[in-house]
Amino acid sequence: MAFRHRLIQLLLLLAAPICMAQNTALAASAVSGEIRPFKVSFSKADLDDLRHRIKSTKLPEKETVNDFSQGVPLKTIKELTEYWANDYDLDKLEAKLNAYPQFITNIDGLDIHFIHVRSKEPKAMPLILAHGWPGSTIELMKIIDPLTNPKAYGGKAEDAFDVVIPSMPGYGFSGKPTSTGWGPERIASAYTELMKRLGYKKFLAQGGDWGALIVDMMGVQAPPELVAIHTNMAGAVPPEIDKAAFTGAPMPSGLSADERYAYERLAFFYKSGLAYALEMANRPQSLAALSDSPVGLATFLLDHDALSLEMIARSFAGQKEGLSPDDVLDNVSMYWLTNTAVSSSRLYWENKLAFFAPKNVKIPVAVSVFPDEIYAAPKSWAEKAYPNLIYYNKVGKGGHFAAWEQPKLFVEELRAAFGKLRKPVKG
């Protein structure tokens, strides 16, 4: 026994320098800004466990109303559960995610996962795309090919972009923060660092949902490398109007038709659609059940805004429009398999910014307004919020998940929005 004890001590002493060297190498990797290739790999055990949990779901009783006012209807939950258990091809998800080059790099002490596709066109403009909640990199994957290879999708060579799509901290394959402080401002700074680390001397940024706040904050920080931003959820609601909508006060007088419609939509969202955000903003850790029930997670993720929920419900009922059942379940499965239900929700707790209020962005800004967004920003508000507004357009179709729902229209918007800025800006 004494010999064995001495042998273990000797092995530990010999291993110590190796462990120290490995830790030093990892630390040096983080400091040096190494970019590491990444491939998605889900274990069979995790996929089998997911299938088992879906089939073992305990469903609630039917709602007591005949509309969506109590949340996701039981009929939709049943249709989702049955499709996920019997028809959705979970084994193809890994291949979908690995269809594009992916990487990880450590920024500000946290691993940031991202997709990076360089166009073959020599004058492609570098563009970072920022996703939101309850989305992921999946919600932006449909627009990668049209942006990077425009000639194959109705565009011209000069329409090309290099595309970078990061996963937000706590989302997807990015690291999960273990301390506080990762709000939109810090993410914005990290995204600028990512683009510089990739060698881009000039670049553009685009975002919706949380991505809209992030690119707004990139605009506020105004690094010299950032040429312009595009948002499809403009931070443009005048503070007094935002306050009135939030408190349920009477509609302010003197509003135009577009402004009245925007106010009504905003007031409706604050009254009946904000519950998910309030729970995550106040008690994200209490959502632990979302890490234990995949159907519970799916139901929570579906109930983002009224028009998106109704569209998704129609999709599971067999109507082809916007997002398909496979689109929805690709995204939900990603949240489940990365166990990011709670870590992603902490961003709401971290955030101290008003979602829809102006952020004092002075750099060039392009705004696209999709009709089924939470609120449709009137041009009058956008012009005040963004004094350097270079583009504003109302799109004929689409909602909150515009790039995911209407990829063709979304790509056309980006081409038009940034077309005037076409210069040899590629790094």
C-alpha positions as CSV (number, residue, x, y, z in Angstrom):
1,M,0.0,0.0,0.0
2,A,2.8,2.4,0.9
3,F,4.5,1.7,-2.5
4,R,1.2,2.3,-4.3
5,H,0.7,5.6,-2.4
6,R,4.2,6.8,-3.3
7,L,3.6,5.8,-6.9
8,I,0.3,7.9,-7.1
9,Q,2.1,10.8,-5.5
10,L,4.9,10.5,-8.1
11,L,2.4,10.3,-11.0
12,L,0.6,13.4,-9.7
13,L,3.9,15.3,-9.4
14,L,4.8,14.3,-13.0
15,A,1.3,15.3,-14.2
16,A,1.3,18.7,-12.5
17,P,3.6,20.4,-15.1
18,I,1.6,18.9,-17.9
19,C,-1.7,20.2,-16.4
20,M,-0.1,23.6,-15.8
21,A,1.1,23.6,-19.3
22,Q,-2.3,22.7,-20.7
23,N,-4.0,25.4,-18.5
24,T,-1.3,28.0,-19.6
25,A,-1.9,27.0,-23.3
26,L,-5.7,27.5,-22.8
27,A,-5.2,30.8,-21.2
28,A,-2.8,31.9,-23.9
29,S,-5.3,30.7,-26.5
30,A,-7.9,33.0,-25.0
31,V,-5.5,36.0,-24.9
32,S,-4.2,35.4,-28.4
33,G,-7.6,35.4,-29.9
34,E,-7.2,31.9,-31.5
35,I,-10.1,30.9,-33.8
36,R,-10.9,27.2,-33.6
37,P,-13.0,25.2,-36.1
38,F,-16.1,23.7,-34.7
39,K,-18.5,21.0,-35.7
40,V,-21.8,20.0,-34.1
41,S,-22.0,16.5,-32.6
42,F,-25.0,15.3,-30.7
43,S,-24.7,12.0,-28.8
44,K,-27.1,9.2,-29.6
45,A,-27.9,9.0,-25.9
46,D,-29.1,12.7,-25.9
47,L,-31.2,12.2,-29.1
48,D,-32.7,9.0,-27.7
49,D,-33.5,10.8,-24.4
50,L,-35.2,13.6,-26.3
51,R,-37.4,11.2,-28.2
52,H,-38.3,9.4,-25.0
53,R,-39.2,12.6,-23.2
54,I,-41.4,13.8,-26.1
55,K,-43.3,10.5,-26.2
56,S,-43.7,10.6,-22.4
57,T,-45.1,14.1,-22.3
58,K,-47.9,14.8,-19.8
59,L,-50.3,17.3,-21.5
60,P,-52.6,19.7,-19.7
61,E,-56.3,20.0,-20.2
62,K,-57.8,22.2,-22.9
63,E,-57.9,25.9,-22.4
64,T,-61.3,27.4,-21.4
65,V,-61.4,29.9,-24.3
66,N,-61.6,29.4,-28.1
67,D,-58.8,31.8,-29.0
68,F,-55.1,32.4,-28.1
69,S,-55.8,34.6,-25.1
70,Q,-54.6,31.9,-22.6
71,G,-51.5,31.0,-24.6
72,V,-50.6,28.1,-26.9
73,P,-53.8,26.1,-27.4
74,L,-53.9,22.4,-26.5
75,K,-54.6,21.5,-30.1
76,T,-51.3,23.1,-31.2
77,I,-49.4,21.5,-28.4
78,K,-50.8,18.1,-29.4
79,E,-50.0,18.6,-33.1
80,L,-46.5,19.7,-32.2
81,T,-45.9,16.8,-29.9
82,E,-47.2,14.2,-32.4
83,Y,-45.1,15.7,-35.2
84,W,-42.0,15.9,-33.1
85,A,-42.4,12.3,-31.9
86,N,-43.4,10.7,-35.2
87,D,-42.5,12.7,-38.3
88,Y,-39.7,15.2,-37.5
89,D,-36.3,13.8,-38.5
90,L,-34.2,14.6,-35.5
91,D,-31.1,12.8,-37.0
92,K,-30.9,15.4,-39.8
93,L,-30.5,18.4,-37.4
94,E,-26.7,17.8,-37.0
95,A,-26.1,17.8,-40.7
96,K,-28.2,21.0,-41.1
97,L,-26.1,22.8,-38.5
98,N,-22.8,21.5,-40.0
99,A,-23.8,22.7,-43.5
100,Y,-21.7,25.9,-43.0
101,P,-18.3,26.6,-41.5
102,Q,-18.4,27.2,-37.8
103,F,-15.8,28.4,-35.3
104,I,-15.3,29.3,-31.7
105,T,-13.1,32.1,-30.3
106,N,-12.7,33.4,-26.8
107,I,-13.7,37.1,-26.3
108,D,-13.6,38.8,-23.0
109,G,-13.2,35.5,-21.2
110,L,-16.1,33.7,-22.9
111,D,-16.2,31.3,-25.9
112,I,-18.3,32.8,-28.7
113,H,-19.5,30.4,-31.4
114,F,-20.1,31.7,-34.9
115,I,-20.8,30.8,-38.5
116,H,-18.5,32.4,-41.0
117,V,-19.1,32.2,-44.8
118,R,-16.9,34.2,-47.1
119,S,-18.3,35.1,-50.5
120,K,-16.3,34.2,-53.6
121,E,-17.1,37.7,-54.9
122,P,-14.0,39.9,-54.4
123,K,-16.0,43.0,-53.4
124,A,-18.3,41.4,-50.9
125,M,-19.2,43.5,-47.9
126,P,-18.6,42.0,-44.5
127,L,-21.9,41.7,-42.5
128,I,-22.5,40.4,-39.0
129,L,-26.0,39.2,-38.3
130,A,-27.3,39.2,-34.8
131,H,-30.1,36.8,-33.8
132,G,-32.6,37.1,-30.9
133,W,-34.8,35.1,-28.5
134,P,-36.4,32.6,-29.0
135,G,-34.2,32.3,-32.0
136,S,-30.7,31.1,-32.7
137,T,-28.3,31.0,-35.6
138,I,-30.9,28.7,-37.2
139,E,-33.2,31.7,-37.8
140,L,-30.6,33.3,-40.1
141,M,-29.3,30.3,-42.0
142,K,-31.8,30.6,-44.9
143,I,-30.3,33.9,-46.0
144,I,-26.6,32.8,-46.0
145,D,-26.5,31.5,-49.5
146,P,-28.4,34.4,-51.1
147,L,-26.2,36.9,-49.4
148,T,-22.9,35.2,-50.1
149,N,-23.7,33.9,-53.6
150,P,-26.2,36.5,-55.0
151,K,-25.8,35.5,-58.7
152,A,-27.5,32.2,-57.9
153,Y,-30.4,33.9,-56.2
154,G,-31.5,36.7,-58.5
155,G,-28.9,39.2,-57.6
156,K,-25.6,40.6,-59.0
157,A,-22.0,40.0,-58.0
158,E,-22.0,43.5,-56.4
159,D,-24.8,42.4,-54.0
160,A,-22.5,39.9,-52.2
161,F,-21.7,39.9,-48.5
162,D,-19.4,38.0,-46.3
163,V,-21.6,36.6,-43.5
164,V,-20.8,36.2,-39.8
165,I,-23.5,34.9,-37.5
166,P,-22.6,34.5,-33.8
167,S,-24.5,32.7,-31.1
168,M,-25.2,35.1,-28.3
169,P,-23.6,34.3,-24.9
170,G,-25.7,31.6,-23.2
171,Y,-27.3,30.6,-26.5
172,G,-26.5,27.7,-28.8
173,F,-22.9,26.6,-28.7
174,S,-21.5,29.8,-27.2
175,G,-20.3,29.7,-23.6
176,K,-22.7,30.3,-20.7
177,P,-21.7,33.2,-18.6
178,T,-20.8,32.2,-15.0
179,S,-21.0,35.7,-13.6
180,T,-23.2,38.7,-14.3
181,G,-22.5,41.5,-16.8
182,W,-23.3,40.0,-20.2
183,G,-26.0,42.4,-21.4
184,P,-26.5,43.9,-24.9
185,E,-23.8,46.5,-24.5
186,R,-21.1,43.9,-23.7
187,I,-22.3,41.6,-26.5
188,A,-22.2,44.6,-28.9
189,S,-18.5,45.2,-27.9
190,A,-17.7,41.5,-28.3
191,Y,-19.3,41.4,-31.8
192,T,-17.1,44.3,-32.9
193,E,-14.1,42.5,-31.5
194,L,-15.1,39.4,-33.4
195,M,-15.2,41.2,-36.7
196,K,-11.9,42.8,-36.1
197,R,-10.4,39.5,-35.1
198,L,-11.6,38.1,-38.5
199,G,-9.6,40.8,-40.2
200,Y,-12.3,43.1,-41.3
201,K,-11.3,46.7,-41.3
202,K,-14.8,47.8,-42.2
203,F,-18.1,46.0,-41.7
204,L,-21.9,46.3,-41.5
205,A,-24.2,44.9,-38.8
206,Q,-27.9,43.7,-38.8
207,G,-30.2,42.6,-36.1
208,G,-33.8,41.9,-35.1
209,D,-35.2,41.2,-31.6
210,W,-32.2,41.1,-29.2
211,G,-30.1,41.5,-32.3
212,A,-31.8,44.9,-32.8
213,L,-30.7,46.1,-29.4
214,I,-27.2,44.8,-29.9
215,V,-26.7,46.5,-33.3
216,D,-28.2,49.7,-31.9
217,M,-25.6,49.5,-29.1
218,M,-22.9,48.8,-31.7
219,G,-24.1,52.0,-33.3
220,V,-24.0,53.9,-30.0
221,Q,-20.4,52.6,-29.4
222,A,-19.6,53.6,-33.0
223,P,-16.3,51.8,-33.5
224,P,-14.5,53.2,-36.5
225,E,-14.8,49.9,-38.3
226,L,-18.6,49.9,-38.3
227,V,-20.0,51.5,-41.5
228,A,-23.7,51.2,-40.8
229,I,-26.4,49.1,-39.2
230,H,-29.7,47.6,-40.4
231,T,-32.6,46.8,-38.0
232,N,-35.9,45.1,-38.6
233,M,-37.2,46.0,-35.1
234,A,-36.4,49.7,-34.8
235,G,-35.7,51.3,-31.4
236,A,-37.7,54.3,-32.4
237,V,-40.7,54.8,-30.0
238,P,-40.7,58.2,-28.4
239,P,-40.3,57.9,-24.6
240,E,-43.6,59.6,-23.8
241,I,-45.5,57.3,-26.2
242,D,-43.7,54.2,-25.0
243,K,-44.6,55.1,-21.4
244,A,-48.3,55.7,-22.3
245,A,-48.5,52.3,-24.1
246,F,-46.8,50.5,-21.2
247,T,-49.1,52.0,-18.5
248,G,-52.3,51.6,-20.6
249,A,-52.8,55.4,-20.7
250,P,-55.1,56.8,-23.4
251,M,-53.6,57.2,-26.8
252,P,-51.8,60.5,-27.1
253,S,-53.4,63.0,-29.3
254,G,-52.0,64.3,-32.6
255,L,-50.7,61.0,-33.9
256,S,-50.8,60.1,-37.6
257,A,-52.5,57.0,-38.9
258,D,-49.2,55.0,-38.9
259,E,-48.4,56.3,-35.4
260,R,-51.8,55.3,-34.0
261,Y,-51.5,51.8,-35.5
262,A,-48.0,51.5,-34.0
263,Y,-49.3,52.7,-30.6
264,E,-52.2,50.2,-30.6
265,R,-49.9,47.3,-31.5
266,L,-47.4,48.3,-28.8
267,A,-50.1,48.7,-26.2
268,F,-51.5,45.3,-27.0
269,F,-48.1,43.7,-26.7
270,Y,-47.4,45.3,-23.3
271,K,-50.9,44.3,-22.0
272,S,-51.1,40.7,-23.3
273,G,-47.8,39.6,-24.7
274,L,-45.1,40.6,-22.3
275,A,-45.5,37.8,-19.7
276,Y,-42.6,35.7,-21.0
277,A,-40.2,38.6,-20.9
278,L,-41.2,39.7,-17.4
279,E,-40.7,36.2,-16.0
280,M,-37.2,35.9,-17.6
281,A,-36.3,39.4,-16.5
282,N,-37.2,38.8,-12.9
283,R,-36.8,35.1,-12.1
284,P,-34.9,33.3,-14.9
285,Q,-33.6,30.5,-12.7
286,S,-37.2,29.6,-11.8
287,L,-37.7,28.4,-15.3
288,A,-35.8,25.2,-14.5
289,A,-38.7,23.0,-15.8
290,L,-37.8,24.1,-19.3
291,S,-34.6,22.1,-18.9
292,D,-36.7,19.0,-18.0
293,S,-39.5,19.0,-20.5
294,P,-38.9,19.4,-24.2
295,V,-42.6,20.0,-25.0
296,G,-42.8,22.5,-22.1
297,L,-39.8,24.3,-23.6
298,A,-41.3,24.3,-27.1
299,T,-44.6,25.7,-25.7
300,F,-42.7,28.5,-24.0
301,L,-40.6,29.4,-27.0
302,L,-43.7,29.4,-29.3
303,D,-45.5,32.0,-27.2
304,H,-43.4,35.0,-28.2
305,D,-45.9,37.3,-29.8
306,A,-49.5,36.9,-30.9
307,L,-49.1,37.0,-34.7
308,S,-46.1,34.7,-34.7
309,L,-47.9,32.2,-32.5
310,E,-51.0,32.2,-34.7
311,M,-48.8,31.7,-37.8
312,I,-46.9,28.8,-36.2
313,A,-50.2,27.2,-35.0
314,R,-51.6,27.3,-38.6
315,S,-48.3,25.7,-39.8
316,F,-48.7,22.7,-37.4
317,A,-52.3,22.5,-38.6
318,G,-51.2,21.9,-42.1
319,Q,-51.1,25.4,-43.6
320,K,-47.9,26.3,-45.5
321,E,-46.8,29.8,-44.7
322,G,-43.9,31.5,-42.9
323,L,-42.2,29.0,-40.6
324,S,-42.7,25.3,-41.2
325,P,-43.0,22.7,-38.4
326,D,-39.4,21.6,-39.2
327,D,-38.2,25.2,-38.9
328,V,-39.7,25.5,-35.5
329,L,-38.5,22.1,-34.2
330,D,-35.0,22.6,-35.5
331,N,-34.8,25.7,-33.3
332,V,-36.5,24.1,-30.3
333,S,-34.3,21.0,-30.5
334,M,-31.2,23.2,-30.6
335,Y,-32.3,24.9,-27.3
336,W,-33.0,21.5,-25.8
337,L,-29.8,19.7,-26.9
338,T,-27.6,22.6,-25.8
339,N,-29.5,23.0,-22.5
340,T,-29.8,26.7,-23.0
341,A,-33.4,27.4,-21.9
342,V,-32.3,29.0,-18.7
343,S,-28.9,30.4,-19.7
344,S,-30.5,32.2,-22.7
345,S,-33.3,33.7,-20.5
346,R,-30.8,35.4,-18.2
347,L,-30.2,38.0,-20.9
348,Y,-33.6,39.5,-20.0
349,W,-32.4,39.7,-16.4
350,E,-29.1,41.4,-17.5
351,N,-30.8,44.0,-19.8
352,K,-31.3,47.5,-18.5
353,L,-32.3,49.0,-21.9
354,A,-35.9,49.8,-23.0
355,F,-36.7,47.5,-25.9
356,F,-38.2,49.9,-28.3
357,A,-36.9,53.3,-27.2
358,P,-34.3,55.3,-29.2
359,K,-30.7,54.6,-28.1
360,N,-29.0,57.8,-29.6
361,V,-27.5,56.1,-32.6
362,K,-25.6,58.6,-34.8
363,I,-24.1,56.4,-37.4
364,P,-25.9,55.5,-40.7
365,V,-29.0,53.3,-40.1
366,A,-31.3,51.4,-42.4
367,V,-34.8,50.3,-41.2
368,S,-37.1,47.7,-42.7
369,V,-40.6,47.4,-41.3
370,F,-42.4,44.1,-41.6
371,P,-46.2,44.4,-41.1
372,D,-46.6,41.7,-38.5
373,E,-43.7,42.9,-36.3
374,I,-44.6,43.6,-32.6
375,Y,-45.0,47.2,-33.7
376,A,-44.5,48.7,-37.1
377,A,-42.2,51.7,-36.7
378,P,-43.6,54.7,-38.6
379,K,-41.1,56.7,-40.7
380,S,-41.7,59.8,-38.6
381,W,-40.4,58.0,-35.5
382,A,-37.5,56.3,-37.3
383,E,-36.3,59.7,-38.6
384,K,-36.2,61.2,-35.1
385,A,-34.6,58.1,-33.5
386,Y,-32.0,57.7,-36.2
387,P,-30.8,61.2,-37.4
388,N,-28.6,59.5,-40.0
389,L,-31.4,57.3,-41.5
390,I,-30.2,56.2,-44.9
391,Y,-33.0,53.8,-45.8
392,Y,-36.6,53.1,-44.7
393,N,-39.0,50.7,-46.3
394,K,-42.3,49.0,-45.4
395,V,-42.2,45.4,-46.6
396,G,-45.4,43.8,-47.9
397,K,-45.2,40.5,-45.9
398,G,-43.5,39.1,-42.8
399,G,-43.3,39.4,-39.1
400,H,-41.0,39.2,-36.1
401,F,-38.8,36.4,-37.5
402,A,-38.5,38.2,-40.8
403,A,-35.2,36.5,-42.1
404,W,-36.6,33.1,-41.1
405,E,-40.2,33.6,-42.4
406,Q,-39.5,35.6,-45.6
407,P,-35.8,35.1,-46.5
408,K,-36.2,36.3,-50.1
409,L,-37.8,39.6,-49.1
410,F,-35.3,40.0,-46.3
411,V,-32.3,39.5,-48.6
412,E,-33.8,42.1,-51.0
413,E,-34.1,44.5,-48.1
414,L,-30.4,44.1,-47.2
415,R,-29.3,44.6,-50.8
416,A,-31.4,47.7,-51.1
417,A,-30.5,49.1,-47.7
418,F,-26.8,48.8,-48.0
419,G,-26.6,49.3,-51.8
420,K,-25.7,53.0,-51.5
421,L,-22.8,52.1,-49.3
422,R,-21.2,49.8,-51.8
423,K,-17.5,50.6,-51.6
424,P,-14.4,48.4,-51.4
425,V,-14.9,47.9,-47.7
426,K,-13.8,44.2,-47.5
427,G,-11.0,43.6,-45.1
